[in-house]
Amino acid sequence: MPIKCPVAPLEFCFLADWYFTERGIRDQVQITYATPLDAAFTKPIAAGQLGGMLAERGIELVTEFNTGEVDGGGGRLVGYDGREIPFDLAAVIPLHGGATYVGRSPGLGDELDFVPADEHTLQAKAAPNIFVIGDAANVPTSKAGSVTHFEGETLVGNVQRYLAGEPLEAGFDGHANCFIETGFHKALLIDFNYDTEPPPRPLPRKGRAAAAQGVAAQPPRQAALPVRLLAQPAPRPLSPRSRLDHAHRRQAHSGPSGGLTHADQPRRRRHRRPQRRRLLHRPRAVDRSHGPRARRRRRHRRVLRDRRRRPDHLHLTMAHFTDVIDDLKEPTHSLSRAIPDTWNGFTQLHKAAVADGALPAKAKELMALAIAVVKQCDGCIAYHAKAAARRGATPDEVAETLGVALLMDGGTASVYGPRAWAAYREFATPATATPVAV
Ligand SMILES: Cc1cc2nc3c(=O)[nH]c(=O)nc-3n(C[C@H](O)[C@H](O)[C@H](O)COP(=O)(O)OP(=O)(O)OC[C@H]3O[C@@H](n4cnc5c(N)ncnc54)[C@H](O)[C@@H]3O)c2cc1C
């Protein structure tokens, strides 16, 4: 793709939204993401999810916008198709191209100076003794550091094979993954290849725990790129051949019993089982498609798949109050379409009531949270805990708010107060962030 790292501008928007929210001036700033792509991302499922996240944050997405002119004086971006986008500040990414020496080498590069290559062997189309890696390559996957890394696995072997006069391995499958900072101490991880779209699903539990520790211990930038995550078994699709290789290597390394004595084996199985179930693309040396374990595995996958179908699942899920909000989305939209005038009126009321005024918006959200506790309304708790967290409410402020609810409501608030506390922690605490591996 002639775009370097298509998630970078998305991160820019998410982080700008976070920054302005933290400064309490988000409602005075309009953020627009204009992209030449036809959606928020190159892959349709992720594009839908990421587009939803932009919408949820009030970031306007303008697609198929090819900038023809930047009118700095007039504050306008003008597209080749005549569309205009006004701005006070524009961050404009210039046309991305390959290295100039490629352009100077006849027949090596394409019109943008990238080097066309076989997408699986990485051998240049220009000549058999040229191999291409990284941003230089014209292959249909993202221009990302991770892609360069995965390409390296195939390319090194193929250079050796070429020099030895052996057939090349069509080993590169377009594997890419990207961490995406989404602000508010949270991040996503998407992982895909030529054939497999990023399927939204949660990280294996172990990875989540590691991520949570990394997030808790470090400032936001590192928090979003928890290096320990990379040490987790990568849930990457393996070709049938790689699966066999993998299984053989494992056996050669550890012997038929995996290096353990016979007596050790039951314990080893107990330890390995949870991890095995979560790795959807684990190597298989034997046919495991039948039997009760296979059925359980299939059922588990079905459950995951159903969860994925819920809108916005890509966004830090597996948390109760996030799910509460998700579950309400569709019926809320449906009801609002059924009574548009009434619902618009309610939306106006909501905006006006919680806007910054004599009382800051954060205080209003805390009041709403206390009332939600008294009303015993889980959906209201989820919404206002999330809003309070986004408005920068501190744990002490939320705790004292819930103390007032307890004072006024007594017994039932001793149940719904802790629920609101859990909701706030879910939305505010970095350690509860659950980046999604796909
Ligand atoms: C803002 C931004 C954010 C990004 N975020 C991510 C991310 O989160 N995750 C991710 O995976 N990727 C990300 N990327 C993309 C990633 O940085 C690149 O895809 C990756 O660095 C490409 O590696 P490369 O080795 O092909 O090229 P490069 O890293 O560009 O290395 C090429 C090297 O060749 C040198 N060079 C150039 N011409 C010559 C010459 N004539 N002679 C000698 N040396 C030369 C250059 O100086 C450079 O050091 C991001 C990119 C940007 C711009």
The ligand as an SDF file (V2000), in Angstrom:
LIG
                    3D

 53 58  0  0  0  0  0  0  0  0999 V2000
    4.4120    8.0140   12.2430 C   0  0  0  0  0  0  0  0  0  0  0  0
    4.6790    6.5530   11.9770 C   0  0  0  0  0  0  0  0  0  0  0  0
    4.2590    5.6180   12.8930 C   0  0  0  0  0  0  0  0  0  0  0  0
    4.5110    4.2820   12.6680 C   0  0  0  0  0  0  0  0  0  0  0  0
    4.0710    3.3810   13.6000 N   0  0  0  0  0  0  0  0  0  0  0  0
    4.3190    2.0840   13.3960 C   0  0  0  0  0  0  0  0  0  0  0  0
    3.8820    1.1390   14.3700 C   0  0  0  0  0  0  0  0  0  0  0  0
    3.3120    1.4550   15.3920 O   0  0  0  0  0  0  0  0  0  0  0  0
    4.1130   -0.1650   14.1250 N   0  0  0  0  0  0  0  0  0  0  0  0
    4.7780   -0.5630   13.0080 C   0  0  0  0  0  0  0  0  0  0  0  0
    4.9810   -1.7760   12.8520 O   0  0  0  0  0  0  0  0  0  0  0  0
    5.2020    0.3190   12.0610 N   0  0  0  0  0  0  0  0  0  0  0  0
    4.9880    1.6210   12.2320 C   0  0  0  0  0  0  0  0  0  0  0  0
    5.4180    2.5260   11.2810 N   0  0  0  0  0  0  0  0  0  0  0  0
    6.0330    2.0590   10.0340 C   0  0  0  0  0  0  0  0  0  0  0  0
    7.4760    1.6290   10.2350 C   0  0  0  0  0  0  0  0  0  0  0  0
    8.2260    2.6570   10.8250 O   0  0  0  0  0  0  0  0  0  0  0  0
    8.0920    1.2760    8.8690 C   0  0  0  0  0  0  0  0  0  0  0  0
    7.2050    0.4840    8.1400 O   0  0  0  0  0  0  0  0  0  0  0  0
    9.3830    0.5230    9.0280 C   0  0  0  0  0  0  0  0  0  0  0  0
   10.3160    1.3180    9.7180 O   0  0  0  0  0  0  0  0  0  0  0  0
    9.9410    0.1300    7.6580 C   0  0  0  0  0  0  0  0  0  0  0  0
   11.1880   -0.4880    7.8260 O   0  0  0  0  0  0  0  0  0  0  0  0
   12.2250   -0.4990    6.6480 P   0  0  0  0  0  0  0  0  0  0  0  0
   13.4380   -1.1810    7.1800 O   0  0  0  0  0  0  0  0  0  0  0  0
   11.6010   -1.0500    5.4150 O   0  0  0  0  0  0  0  0  0  0  0  0
   12.5320    1.0160    6.3020 O   0  0  0  0  0  0  0  0  0  0  0  0
   13.1700    2.1480    7.2110 P   0  0  0  0  0  0  0  0  0  0  0  0
   12.9090    1.9090    8.6550 O   0  0  0  0  0  0  0  0  0  0  0  0
   12.7280    3.4320    6.6270 O   0  0  0  0  0  0  0  0  0  0  0  0
   14.7330    1.9300    6.9760 O   0  0  0  0  0  0  0  0  0  0  0  0
   15.3310    2.2690    5.7550 C   0  0  0  0  0  0  0  0  0  0  0  0
   16.7510    2.7230    6.0780 C   0  0  0  0  0  0  0  0  0  0  0  0
   17.4800    2.8700    4.8640 O   0  0  0  0  0  0  0  0  0  0  0  0
   18.2070    4.0840    4.9300 C   0  0  0  0  0  0  0  0  0  0  0  0
   18.4380    4.5110    3.5550 N   0  0  0  0  0  0  0  0  0  0  0  0
   17.5790    5.1030    2.7070 C   0  0  0  0  0  0  0  0  0  0  0  0
   18.1660    5.3520    1.5190 N   0  0  0  0  0  0  0  0  0  0  0  0
   19.4250    4.9110    1.6190 C   0  0  0  0  0  0  0  0  0  0  0  0
   20.5400    4.8780    0.7300 C   0  0  0  0  0  0  0  0  0  0  0  0
   20.4450    5.3660   -0.5100 N   0  0  0  0  0  0  0  0  0  0  0  0
   21.6780    4.3390    1.1700 N   0  0  0  0  0  0  0  0  0  0  0  0
   21.7750    3.8380    2.4110 C   0  0  0  0  0  0  0  0  0  0  0  0
   20.7720    3.8520    3.2990 N   0  0  0  0  0  0  0  0  0  0  0  0
   19.6170    4.3690    2.8930 C   0  0  0  0  0  0  0  0  0  0  0  0
   17.3280    5.0230    5.7120 C   0  0  0  0  0  0  0  0  0  0  0  0
   18.0730    6.0580    6.2760 O   0  0  0  0  0  0  0  0  0  0  0  0
   16.7700    4.0680    6.7850 C   0  0  0  0  0  0  0  0  0  0  0  0
   17.5930    3.9810    7.9030 O   0  0  0  0  0  0  0  0  0  0  0  0
    5.1880    3.8750   11.4910 C   0  0  0  0  0  0  0  0  0  0  0  0
    5.6210    4.8190   10.5740 C   0  0  0  0  0  0  0  0  0  0  0  0
    5.3590    6.1490   10.8100 C   0  0  0  0  0  0  0  0  0  0  0  0
    5.8680    7.1600    9.8050 C   0  0  0  0  0  0  0  0  0  0  0  0
  1  2  1  0
  2  3  1  0
  2 52  2  0
  3  4  2  0
  4  5  1  0
  4 50  1  0
  5  6  2  0
  6  7  1  0
  6 13  1  0
  7  8  2  0
  7  9  1  0
  9 10  1  0
 10 11  2  0
 10 12  1  0
 12 13  2  0
 13 14  1  0
 14 15  1  0
 14 50  1  0
 15 16  1  0
 16 17  1  0
 16 18  1  0
 18 19  1  0
 18 20  1  0
 20 21  1  0
 20 22  1  0
 22 23  1  0
 23 24  1  0
 24 25  2  0
 24 26  1  0
 24 27  1  0
 27 28  1  0
 28 29  2  0
 28 30  1  0
 28 31  1  0
 31 32  1  0
 32 33  1  0
 33 34  1  0
 33 48  1  0
 34 35  1  0
 35 36  1  0
 35 46  1  0
 36 37  1  0
 36 45  1  0
 37 38  2  0
 38 39  1  0
 39 40  1  0
 39 45  2  0
 40 41  1  0
 40 42  2  0
 42 43  1  0
 43 44  2  0
 44 45  1  0
 46 47  1  0
 46 48  1  0
 48 49  1  0
 50 51  2  0
 51 52  1  0
 52 53  1  0
M  END
$$$$
